Amino acid sequence: MAKVKARKDPFMDLPEEFKDAIVAMDAQTINLRIAEIAKNEQENQELKKEDEHLNDLKAQVTDASAGYKEATKQNKLKIKFARQVLKDKGAVSRSSQTVAVSPVVTKIDLQN
């Protein structure tokens, strides 16, 4: 017998007071509250953009992950090339199949 996965309430992280207040409002008041929340989010996003510490951390992550990003780019290009050669030879590509890849990489050869 198949198990039925219970759906998580997408609003369970909201405070009950907020949910109760919204339910008690009329449509016009709810729309005003939505506009207020949207304005708050816009201000939040602006503050995020201006956060120097966060931007420094993002730059560090970008720098630290550059090698991985380049290796991924090369690996995708290698696979694309190999599939194209298979196609040109009239062979069947496994492009529609999932290929398992070990999560542990000891050495990445970017030359081949």
C-alpha positions as CSV (number, residue, x, y, z in Angstrom):
1,M,0.0,0.0,0.0
2,A,1.4,3.4,-1.0
3,K,2.0,5.9,1.7
4,V,0.2,9.2,1.3
5,K,2.6,12.1,2.0
6,A,1.0,14.7,4.3
7,R,1.1,18.2,2.9
8,K,2.9,20.8,5.0
9,D,1.0,23.9,5.8
10,P,2.8,26.6,3.7
11,F,1.8,29.2,6.3
12,M,2.8,27.4,9.5
13,D,5.8,29.7,10.1
14,L,3.6,32.8,10.2
15,P,2.6,34.1,13.7
16,E,-1.0,33.1,14.6
17,E,-1.7,36.7,15.5
18,F,-0.9,37.8,12.0
19,K,-3.0,35.1,10.4
20,D,-6.0,35.9,12.7
21,A,-5.7,39.6,12.0
22,I,-5.7,39.1,8.3
23,V,-8.7,36.7,8.4
24,A,-10.6,39.3,10.4
25,M,-10.0,42.1,7.9
26,D,-12.2,43.1,5.0
27,A,-10.9,42.9,1.4
28,Q,-9.9,46.6,1.2
29,T,-8.0,46.4,4.5
30,I,-6.2,43.2,3.4
31,N,-5.1,45.0,0.1
32,L,-3.8,47.9,2.1
33,R,-1.9,45.4,4.4
34,I,-0.5,43.7,1.3
35,A,0.8,47.0,0.0
36,E,2.4,47.8,3.4
37,I,4.1,44.4,3.5
38,A,5.3,44.8,-0.1
39,K,6.8,48.2,0.8
40,N,8.5,46.6,3.8
41,E,10.0,44.0,1.6
42,Q,11.3,46.5,-0.9
43,E,13.0,48.4,2.0
44,N,14.4,45.0,3.2
45,Q,15.9,44.3,-0.3
46,E,17.4,47.7,-0.5
47,L,19.1,47.3,2.9
48,K,20.4,43.9,1.8
49,K,22.0,45.5,-1.3
50,E,23.6,48.1,0.8
51,D,25.0,45.7,3.4
52,E,28.7,45.9,2.9
53,H,29.5,42.9,5.1
54,L,27.0,40.7,3.2
55,N,28.4,41.9,-0.1
56,D,32.0,41.2,1.1
57,L,30.9,37.7,2.0
58,K,29.2,37.1,-1.4
59,A,32.4,38.2,-3.1
60,Q,34.4,35.8,-1.0
61,V,32.0,32.9,-1.9
62,T,32.3,33.8,-5.6
63,D,36.1,33.8,-5.4
64,A,36.2,30.6,-3.4
65,S,33.9,28.8,-5.7
66,A,35.4,29.9,-9.0
67,G,37.4,26.7,-9.4
68,Y,34.4,24.6,-8.9
69,K,32.3,26.7,-11.3
70,E,35.0,26.4,-14.0
71,A,35.3,22.6,-13.4
72,T,31.5,22.3,-13.7
73,K,31.5,24.3,-16.9
74,Q,34.2,22.2,-18.4
75,N,32.5,18.9,-17.4
76,K,29.2,20.0,-18.9
77,L,31.0,21.0,-22.1
78,K,32.9,17.7,-22.2
79,I,29.6,15.8,-21.9
80,K,27.9,17.9,-24.5
81,F,30.8,17.2,-26.9
82,A,30.8,13.5,-26.2
83,R,27.0,13.4,-26.8
84,Q,27.5,15.3,-30.1
85,V,30.1,12.7,-31.2
86,L,27.7,9.9,-30.3
87,K,25.0,11.6,-32.3
88,D,27.3,12.1,-35.3
89,K,28.3,8.4,-35.2
90,G,24.6,7.4,-35.1
91,A,24.9,5.9,-31.6
92,V,22.3,6.3,-29.0
93,S,23.0,9.0,-26.4
94,R,22.1,8.4,-22.7
95,S,21.1,12.1,-22.5
96,S,17.6,11.2,-21.4
97,Q,18.9,8.9,-18.6
98,T,20.2,9.9,-15.3
99,V,23.9,9.1,-14.8
100,A,25.1,8.5,-11.3
101,V,28.1,10.5,-10.3
102,S,30.2,9.9,-7.2
103,P,30.0,12.9,-4.8
104,V,33.7,12.4,-4.0
105,V,36.2,13.9,-6.5
106,T,39.8,13.4,-5.8
107,K,41.2,15.1,-8.9
108,I,39.8,17.1,-11.7
109,D,41.7,17.2,-14.9
110,L,40.8,20.4,-16.8
111,Q,43.0,19.5,-19.7
112,N,41.0,16.5,-21.0
